[in-house]
């Protein structure tokens, strides 16, 4: 099974980048499933039905969220109804969104979950305990037998967290339990992609898809001025220097474990 995952798609520039890059990436990698983190889709804050439809129409199969997923109050009803939006599993059950999704194409099935970190992030439950509960109750795998056993189908975790230490700890914790741990949230791609010893693909942060002539998606002049003067200013999304940050995964559809992870970083004309 082949999976293409776009790191945080930021604003209009990110949506344009996916639309322009995906046809060529499809031709090159021939993915069975295309996923993206979309919590910054609408001008950097949350998503809307209109902005997400652009990704779906481009060929994205499903999206994950994060702590900004609910920033658009006008979209809360849409989050309730659109099952292809996966919310963080360790947030309240009352928060709109689907906590778990299985995509199916022919004989292929792909599970998708999302968790938020706790360090330097808004309050949420322990992502480690939430993953344990998910494996025990959703997959019916005993806690003492989680490591290095065949999964019913490949399962990808978008771990939306701030610190490299918490992400790295999650990678080791999840190794052998699920197919991949893909870090998001910091918008800066890391160069540490690998297959961990028990068969789980890992990267600390997939990065950001959108304007890289910016400060993590915002016009750089605004952020520099804020750091220089300490005076708050209204953020505006940048639209210059489009770049794809993504990963390509090859997963064993029988065992669920990863065979390959390839980091993608490309400028778009």
Secondary structure by P-SEA (a helix, b strand, c coil): cbbbbbcccccaaaaaaaaacaaaaaaaccccbbbbbcccccccccccaaaaaaaaaaccccccccccccccccaaaaaacccccccccccccccccccbbbbbcccbbbbbbbbbbcccccccccaaaaaaaaaacccccccccccccccccbbbbbcccccaaaaaaaaaaacccccbbbbcccccccccccccccbbbbbccccccccccccccccaaaaaaaaaccbbbbbbbbccbbbbbbbbbbbccccccccbbbbbbbbcc
